[in-house]
Amino acid sequence: MIKTKVWDIKYNFAIDFLRIVAMIFIFGIHFSQRVAFPGSTLFECGAGAVYIFFTLSGYLAFMSLDKKISSSDYWKKRCRRILPSYWLLLTLIIFWKMFLNDIPTDPYRIGFLRYYLGLQTVIPSDNYDFWNNMYGLWTMSCFILFYCFAPLLKKWISSLNRAILFLPISMVLCEITQFLGKNIFTGTNIDKLDVLIGSSPLNNVYAFAIGIIAYYIIKDKKFYVGFILSAILLIISQMIGLPSLIWCTIALLVISGSEAVVVSQEWIIKPIRVLSKYSFYIYLTHMFAFDMAEKIRLIYFLGEGKGLYVIITFIILVI
């Protein structure tokens, strides 16, 4: 029998649990937009669950960097973990869009290169839904740019106190990004400017910052700090109307409270770890799979049955 304390820095069961919860809510909201099912209203707030992934990324990045690996080794590890599957998905998307003859012109003449470089929410366009957020890939820009700068951040954020100090700095950076973006680009032909600014990496650094705080809370075993900070952040989120902050706070609260739980059942741990391992890939590909399933059903006149749509989607995800 495996006995695992949830707060063990080497393996934190709460991290796997949060990954799965985030994946279920994100998958659920996009699936419910296509297929109505009992309880689908539960997922209406699920889009914000992506901020759990951001917070976990901040936690895991600093956990890796605390193992005294070099910046170059860290970047290589991140590239091997993310880029092959991400670039493969992009390549499949390009061929799919070419097959459908559904690639609009890009006046900036950058096209899909912005996706391959992780700059889709940095380089604007006149078609946000295609060139900046196709299949929900705006988040990859945030992940990639955070991982690029994580080793540099680790050099300064070397303690819990500095991690907490970095949080208000990141939120001020968020406000500066919105102010500059709106004043510089207002009046241009940029599509959905407010949404583009809101999805930019600099506008979402605070979510990663909360994950960094969570890491030092676990490392220093100062769990009470997590509870106090969670209460403060929940109040702030209500005052400024920032729902994404609630999701980050949930992640912080679960991680901080996980020291009270001991998981010893192997039958629980093993499936959770397997689901957690593949949660990122499901998150990355599910919207593309939904679109392919819908188009295949329509192109080959396969009927309107919901069951068939579910089956096709499942097959594509597995492949």
Disulfide bonds with the S-S distance in Angstrom:
none
